[in-house]
């Protein structure tokens, strides 16, 4: 495995990590895991995919989540490619160049946890750690055909993780299947997670608002099929409307952009040439948001999060079922594409559109590969209104292991 990773498949490996001794006994005993290069690993620089940190010293200690993985018996084998500073959903902007999708090397992996998704999808490791601010774990999971979990806000520690937007950032777990991700999450959180638990009686909401539409008919069919599978496991599937969703989602770029610019303002002045041009342009644009706009966005986020949650609780909804992305992996470097339905789609906002609401809400959400799709992978997303990661992963297991084939 080390030799395979040293070959840097898919341009996904930043550095192979030296063994830190024998694996400790634990629930993840001996499982190899790779770590996104926004997250500290002892003895390895955290470069964040940027020339700005080309002279970064080796990390003096593991990030909290890495230390917890080691304590659970996992073996850290590599640091992985990230979209520069985590600020992008495509995975094709980094000092190392673009990461390549294992299913088609001319297409993006998604981002920003690009290398983590690629190495799991390529069969090189069963488990990877990434981050997820607005979809950075779920988007590449969908485009590469693996499982990507964003836990509820605050469940996994962020100590030792370079920030993009502190009020949204989360550690993400990516794995080959629901069982692997469930085992890792259970070990890290100390929770009992059994994806084989029954979901009978769980009320699954399917949002009907235009916001949740896709540009690929096969993705829509895959979500319909997932709803049928959940109903076949005795869940109750019900249509819901979330009329506030457009106003709610509009707060995301203001919040993330403002928080990212605050982190990078000094470096933009001192080391402007260290950034990839696309990242620098986006950060400078984000710097034009005013304090009033940021505060208003946060207030709107809190108000509408409360309204959305209250409505869904009143309707008895436990889980929402939606696509992960409205399109599949696009060509590397493309910022606007013609979608299968003929629509001209702006790639960055499209990729983020269906994942960012659950980041703003702080709910746990997971992307799982859509079974039975042709060509490139597509993702199905579930988000837990209540019931937490246990219910979420049990529902996800039903979607990925259909009962009626």
Secondary structure, DSSP 8 states (H G I E B T S, - for coil): -HHHHHTTGGG-EEEE----SS--SSTTTT-EEEEETTB-BBTBB--TT-GGGTT--BBSS--HHHHHHHHTT-EEEEEE--SGGG--SSS--STT----BTTBTTB---SSSHHHHHHHHTTS-SEEEEE-SSSTTHHHHHHHTSEEEE--TTSS--TTB--S-TTT--EEEEESSHHHHHHHHHHHHT----TTS--TT-EEEEE-SGGG--S-HHHHHHHHHHHHHHHHTT-EEEEE--TTHHHHHTHHHHHHHHHHHHHHHHHHHH-GGGS-HHHHHHHHHHTT--HHHHHHHHHHHHHHHHHHHHHHHHTT--EEEEES-SS---BTT-SEEE-TTS-EEEHHHHHHHTTHHHHHHT--EEEEE-TT--SS--EEEEEESSSHHHHHHHHHHHHHS-S--
